[in-house]
């Protein structure tokens, strides 16, 4: 039986330029010895303290959902994942933004010391402004066919992702935020199908991918389970909770395929150099 995964057993670790190797240990009943074996490779985020609560990094070639309240730092976390990938691990990154312009994004990320413009010039990063997809007319003519806005915008988005990822051989992809696109599908069945199309298309790129979305709430404390949580391979929650008389930013791993996870909410801060997670501190 495998024990919880250990990011680095004492004196034994391997890191390639692409992924970080983690390990699992088990007891050999025939000899009574504890054996350490290599577990599947990971895609490290490089975010201080965060990889520790996700088993050394995201499972490669999976699609992870970041759910957060307004101002939680979803875009910051996604960007830190991309920037570290390109600058530390040799993995090109693609950001498809459905909300923010290129100039605003580059200016905001520069505040953390992240030179995305330099990465873009070096061919290690691509920013795609997909916000025009939101303004597609209700019906679009494609040859002799009339295609609804929902289907056309989804087809357009996925084509942009495939082509842009192929150009730079992207190993990390972010769609930020997916909420605006999914809001076009008020029907749950259609919404589920659309999201499955997105997850499937991203998985086919061979990249490790992140979708960001708004965390929906009912009343003051309750929250709504969202379809996205069931269909993606991993879910990270970013929210603010009351601790005594103060409010604390917390990050929590709700689920993650191929991973022994820490499900406790852990505090995090947004600093001048990005997000920092405190994996050994508790808030409850």
Residue pairs with C-beta under 8 A, 6 or more apart in sequence:
1 26
2 24
2 25
2 26
2 39
3 24
3 25
3 26
4 260
5 22
5 23
5 24
5 39
5 55
5 56
5 259
5 260
6 22
6 23
6 24
6 25
7 13
7 20
7 22
7 51
7 52
7 55
7 56
8 22
8 23
9 23
9 25
9 36
12 23
12 36
13 21
13 23
14 20
14 21
14 38
15 21
15 44
16 41
17 89
17 90
18 43
18 89
18 90
18 91
18 171
19 41
19 42
19 43
19 44
19 57
19 60
19 89
20 41
20 42
20 43
20 44
20 51
20 56
20 57
21 38
21 39
21 41
21 42
21 56
22 38
22 39
22 40
22 41
22 42
22 55
22 56
22 57
23 36
23 37
23 38
23 39
24 36
24 37
24 39
25 34
25 35
25 36
25 37
26 34
26 35
26 37
27 33
27 34
27 35
28 34
28 35
40 59
40 60
40 258
41 60
42 51
42 55
42 56
42 57
42 58
42 59
42 60
43 57
43 58
43 59
43 60
43 85
43 91
43 171
43 172
43 208
44 51
44 56
44 57
44 84
44 89
45 51
45 54
45 57
45 58
45 77
45 80
45 81
45 84
46 80
46 81
46 84
46 85
46 88
46 89
47 77
47 80
47 81
47 84
47 274
47 275
47 276
47 277
48 275
48 276
48 277
49 266
49 268
49 276
49 277
49 278
49 279
50 77
50 251
50 268
50 275
50 277
50 279
51 57
52 262
52 277
52 279
53 251
53 253
53 261
53 262
53 266
53 277
53 279
54 234
54 253
54 256
54 259
54 261
54 262
55 256
55 259
55 260
55 261
58 64
58 208
58 234
58 256
59 208
59 233
59 234
59 256
59 257
59 258
59 259
60 208
61 203
61 206
61 207
61 208
62 203
62 208
62 209
62 233
62 234
62 257
62 258
63 199
63 202
63 203
63 209
63 210
63 211
63 232
63 233
63 234
64 208
64 209
64 210
64 211
64 232
64 233
64 234
64 235
64 236
64 256
65 210
65 211
65 212
65 213
65 228
65 229
65 232
65 234
65 235
65 236
66 74
66 77
66 78
66 210
66 211
66 212
66 213
66 236
66 238
67 212
67 213
67 214
67 215
67 226
67 228
67 229
67 235
67 236
67 237
67 238
68 74
68 212
68 214
68 215
68 237
68 238
68 239
69 214
69 215
69 217
69 238
69 239
69 240
70 214
72 215
72 238
72 239
72 240
72 249
73 238
73 249
73 268
73 270
73 275
74 176
74 177
74 212
74 238
75 100
75 108
75 176
75 212
76 112
76 270
76 274
76 275
77 236
77 238
77 275
78 95
78 174
78 176
78 210
78 212
79 95
79 109
79 112
79 114
79 116
79 174
80 112
80 114
80 274
80 275
81 93
81 172
81 174
81 210
82 93
82 94
82 95
82 125
82 172
82 174
83 93
83 109
83 114
83 116
83 119
83 125
85 91
85 92
85 93
85 171
85 172
86 92
86 93
86 119
86 124
86 125
86 172
87 119
87 124
91 170
91 171
91 172
92 123
92 124
92 125
92 126
92 168
92 169
92 170
92 171
92 172
93 119
93 124
93 125
93 126
93 170
93 171
93 172
93 173
93 174
94 125
94 126
94 128
94 161
94 164
94 165
94 168
94 170
94 172
94 173
94 174
94 207
95 105
95 125
95 126
95 127
95 128
95 173
95 174
95 176
96 128
96 130
96 157
96 160
96 161
96 164
96 173
96 174
96 175
96 176
97 105
97 127
97 128
97 129
97 130
97 131
97 176
98 130
98 131
98 133
98 134
98 175
98 176
98 177
98 178
98 180
98 181
99 131
99 176
99 177
99 180
100 108
100 129
100 131
100 176
101 129
101 131
102 127
102 129
105 116
105 127
106 116
106 117
106 127
109 116
110 116
111 272
112 272
112 273
112 274
113 272
113 273
114 274
116 125
116 127
119 125
120 126
120 127
123 168
124 168
125 168
126 164
126 167
126 168
126 170
128 160
128 161
128 164
130 157
130 160
133 153
133 156
133 157
133 181
134 153
134 180
134 181
136 149
136 152
136 153
136 156
137 149
138 148
138 149
139 146
139 147
139 148
139 149
140 146
140 147
140 148
140 149
140 152
141 147
142 152
147 155
149 184
150 184
150 185
150 190
150 194
153 181
153 184
154 181
154 194
154 197
154 198
157 181
157 198
158 197
158 198
158 201
161 173
161 175
161 201
161 202
161 205
162 201
162 205
164 170
165 173
165 205
165 207
170 205
170 207
171 206
171 207
171 208
172 207
172 208
172 209
172 210
173 202
173 205
173 207
173 208
173 209
173 210
174 209
174 210
174 211
174 212
175 198
175 202
175 209
175 210
175 211
175 212
176 210
176 211
176 212
177 211
177 212
177 213
177 214
178 195
178 198
178 211
178 212
178 213
178 228
179 212
179 213
179 214
181 194
181 198
182 191
182 194
182 195
182 213
182 228
184 194
185 191
185 194
188 227
191 227
192 227
192 231
195 227
195 228
195 231
196 231
198 211
199 231
199 232
199 233
202 209
202 211
203 209
211 228
211 232
213 226
213 228
215 223
215 237
215 238
215 239
216 223
216 224
216 226
217 223
217 224
218 224
228 235
229 235
229 254
229 255
233 256
233 257
234 253
234 255
234 256
234 257
234 259
235 253
235 254
235 255
235 256
236 251
236 252
236 253
236 254
237 250
237 251
237 252
237 253
237 254
237 265
238 249
238 250
238 251
238 268
239 249
239 250
239 252
240 247
240 248
240 249
240 250
241 247
241 248
241 250
241 265
241 283
241 284
242 248
243 283
243 284
248 267
248 283
249 267
249 268
249 269
249 270
250 265
250 266
250 267
250 268
250 283
251 265
251 266
251 267
251 268
251 277
252 263
252 264
252 265
252 266
253 259
253 261
253 262
253 263
254 263
255 261
262 279
264 282
264 284
265 283
265 284
266 277
266 278
266 279
266 281
266 282
266 283
267 277
267 278
267 281
267 283
268 275
268 276
268 277
268 278
269 275
269 276
269 278
